[in-house]
Amino acid sequence: MGHELFVIVLQGRSPAVEMTLSTAGGRIRITALGDTPLRLHHTHGPGATLASAFARQYGVDADARGVWAHLAAEERAER
């Protein structure tokens, strides 16, 4: 998942990409930010399709310089 977000931001030709991973309970948020605004076709391409398929929520930051995805840890049934 992080790879897909990284590739989306890298396609915008940003000279540097910052990846952030944060957790809260069973939720995981991965964010990729760059210096260059993303074009619309970068945020809706094959990488975005994969990211949105694996994430519960996926989106583009308000300034269009990054993408994020919320994942959730699988619930394990107690035996």
Contacts in CASP RR format, 6 or more apart in sequence:
PFRMAT RR
TARGET T0000
AUTHOR 0000-0000-0000
METHOD contacts of the structure
MODEL  1
MGHELFVIVLQGRSPAVEMTLSTAGGRIRITALGDTPLRLHHTHGPGATL
ASAFARQYGVDADARGVWAHLAAEERAER
1 30 0 8 1.000
1 51 0 8 1.000
1 54 0 8 1.000
1 55 0 8 1.000
1 69 0 8 1.000
1 71 0 8 1.000
2 19 0 8 1.000
2 30 0 8 1.000
2 32 0 8 1.000
2 69 0 8 1.000
4 47 0 8 1.000
4 48 0 8 1.000
4 50 0 8 1.000
4 51 0 8 1.000
4 54 0 8 1.000
5 19 0 8 1.000
5 30 0 8 1.000
5 31 0 8 1.000
5 32 0 8 1.000
5 51 0 8 1.000
5 67 0 8 1.000
5 68 0 8 1.000
5 69 0 8 1.000
6 17 0 8 1.000
6 19 0 8 1.000
6 32 0 8 1.000
7 47 0 8 1.000
8 32 0 8 1.000
8 38 0 8 1.000
8 42 0 8 1.000
8 43 0 8 1.000
8 45 0 8 1.000
8 47 0 8 1.000
8 48 0 8 1.000
8 51 0 8 1.000
8 66 0 8 1.000
8 67 0 8 1.000
9 17 0 8 1.000
9 32 0 8 1.000
9 33 0 8 1.000
9 34 0 8 1.000
9 38 0 8 1.000
9 65 0 8 1.000
9 66 0 8 1.000
9 67 0 8 1.000
10 17 0 8 1.000
11 38 0 8 1.000
11 42 0 8 1.000
12 36 0 8 1.000
12 37 0 8 1.000
12 38 0 8 1.000
12 39 0 8 1.000
12 42 0 8 1.000
13 36 0 8 1.000
14 34 0 8 1.000
14 35 0 8 1.000
14 36 0 8 1.000
14 65 0 8 1.000
15 35 0 8 1.000
15 36 0 8 1.000
16 34 0 8 1.000
16 35 0 8 1.000
17 32 0 8 1.000
17 33 0 8 1.000
17 34 0 8 1.000
18 32 0 8 1.000
18 33 0 8 1.000
18 34 0 8 1.000
19 30 0 8 1.000
19 31 0 8 1.000
19 32 0 8 1.000
20 29 0 8 1.000
20 30 0 8 1.000
20 31 0 8 1.000
20 32 0 8 1.000
20 33 0 8 1.000
21 28 0 8 1.000
21 29 0 8 1.000
21 30 0 8 1.000
22 28 0 8 1.000
22 29 0 8 1.000
22 31 0 8 1.000
23 29 0 8 1.000
25 73 0 8 1.000
26 72 0 8 1.000
26 73 0 8 1.000
27 70 0 8 1.000
27 71 0 8 1.000
27 72 0 8 1.000
27 73 0 8 1.000
28 70 0 8 1.000
28 71 0 8 1.000
28 72 0 8 1.000
28 73 0 8 1.000
29 68 0 8 1.000
29 69 0 8 1.000
29 70 0 8 1.000
29 71 0 8 1.000
30 68 0 8 1.000
30 69 0 8 1.000
30 71 0 8 1.000
31 61 0 8 1.000
31 66 0 8 1.000
31 67 0 8 1.000
31 68 0 8 1.000
32 66 0 8 1.000
32 67 0 8 1.000
32 68 0 8 1.000
33 61 0 8 1.000
33 65 0 8 1.000
33 66 0 8 1.000
34 65 0 8 1.000
34 66 0 8 1.000
35 65 0 8 1.000
36 65 0 8 1.000
37 63 0 8 1.000
37 64 0 8 1.000
37 65 0 8 1.000
38 60 0 8 1.000
38 64 0 8 1.000
38 65 0 8 1.000
38 66 0 8 1.000
38 67 0 8 1.000
42 48 0 8 1.000
43 59 0 8 1.000
43 60 0 8 1.000
43 64 0 8 1.000
43 67 0 8 1.000
48 58 0 8 1.000
48 67 0 8 1.000
51 58 0 8 1.000
51 67 0 8 1.000
51 69 0 8 1.000
52 58 0 8 1.000
52 59 0 8 1.000
52 69 0 8 1.000
54 69 0 8 1.000
54 71 0 8 1.000
55 69 0 8 1.000
55 70 0 8 1.000
55 71 0 8 1.000
56 70 0 8 1.000
56 71 0 8 1.000
56 72 0 8 1.000
57 69 0 8 1.000
57 70 0 8 1.000
58 67 0 8 1.000
58 68 0 8 1.000
58 69 0 8 1.000
58 70 0 8 1.000
59 67 0 8 1.000
59 68 0 8 1.000
59 69 0 8 1.000
60 66 0 8 1.000
60 67 0 8 1.000
60 68 0 8 1.000
61 67 0 8 1.000
61 68 0 8 1.000
END
